[in-house]
């Protein structure tokens, strides 16, 4: 919380008024600074002052003019409070002088110390909220600047690589440029996913899907996912010891926690170093440690590493992207599980260790896992793709065809319903934000007229829990967020193939 440097400025030139007011406030725990002259008052107001308490004797036309100019030049977040102490007989005169001063509170004499304290504390609380608003604005501006930087870098690389692809070149050059586009696109997708996730978590809209989670297996899969990146930096990520523990948790979210911590450890470590990950049972908790030999974290920064948009070191190489929200996300996800996370670092140059403690809970004996096994069916999966974005529609159709599907496309919701009802495909990929009919209406009409024979999948940029629920209510089997990666499409195709073949086998058995 931001606090004023000078909570109360007191300007009362007559007799001992200033000193008496200051003592009355100090005795009740409110710091006050006496300003002997108009100049002293205006100078003190340039800093982070909480409010000014001025007696009627001090508030002449000259001071009112100077205060009015200063108040008129305040930044938008500021509404400086002024308390005026006067006798009731002077109220009309004071009203005419203070009407240009905005946030004015009139206190009539005689005034008890308690009444004075109540009035002062009231305006100080409001003033502190203004300083908090300023801090929020500064944080927002810093984040927007960082967001612009993080988005601009991969976009610039994608645009340049695409331009060079258009100009042609040797096959190896084209391959390199395509890899740049793919790599930078993945960075963009990760940035968007992080933004959506932190928005869901901080607003309390994430619901954990609890199941039995093998901690060591999850650590190993997270390490494997980062092996290529670690090799690119000549680094090693090792699993040093395991607890052999199974806990009750959300597998996807725990993987997200581990992935963020391992990714950060790689990002902030020089080449040739080692990242060590371990787990152990400590009482009724499983403790996971991720230790790096990287740049470390300055002691003054350590209390802030889990704060939203905090950057450990904005001067280091940030080619991998990141907006300072990863550790915030980790902290919130761990807390959602009833656990804690701790940072241990000796300071700059001494590496860092993050210790995650998760309660074991009551993990179920069996896990509800659906395995997609190849069926051996040679028939191509028939797909209807309903997407209004021209480029995305064409590229997704090409990807589906490359994966062995036959594809029909539709450019709006009405055409999508028509195509699906006519073709009766194995799989329908339907965008939600469609013209004519939105994706929810498409699903409702298809289910009403064709039943549940097709695998109906909502494809959208909206990934909130309520979006998934609305998709399910409309009749979609699944809800996936864009961009659709090749592995996601492969899984959907195999699922549609299995659904089709099960339906065919059932029909044959009935006949």
Secondary structure, DSSP 4 states (H G I P E B T S, - for coil): ----SEEEEEE--STTHHHHHHHHHHTTT--EEE--SHHHHHHHHTSSEEEEEEETTT--HHHHHHHHHHHHT--TT---EEEEEE-GGGHHHHHHHHTTSSSEEEEESS--HHHHHHHHHHHHHHHHHHHHHHHHHHHHHHHHHHHHHHHHHHHHHHHHHHHHHHH---HHHHHHHHHHHHHHHHHHHHHHHHHHHHHHHHTT------EEEEHHHHHHHHHHHTHHHHHHTT-EEEEEE----EEEE-HHHHHHHHHHHHHHHHHTS-TT-EEEEEEEEETTEEEEEEE--SS---HHHHTTTTSTT--S-TTS--TT---S-HHHHHHHHHHHTT-EEEEE--STTS--EEEEEEE-----SS------------SPPEEEEE---HHHHHHHHHHHHHTT-EEEEESSHHHHHHHHHHH--SEEEEESS-SSS-HHHHHHHHHHHHTT-SEEEEEES---HHHHHHHHHHT-SEEEESS--HHHHHHHHHHHHHHHHHHHHHHHHH-
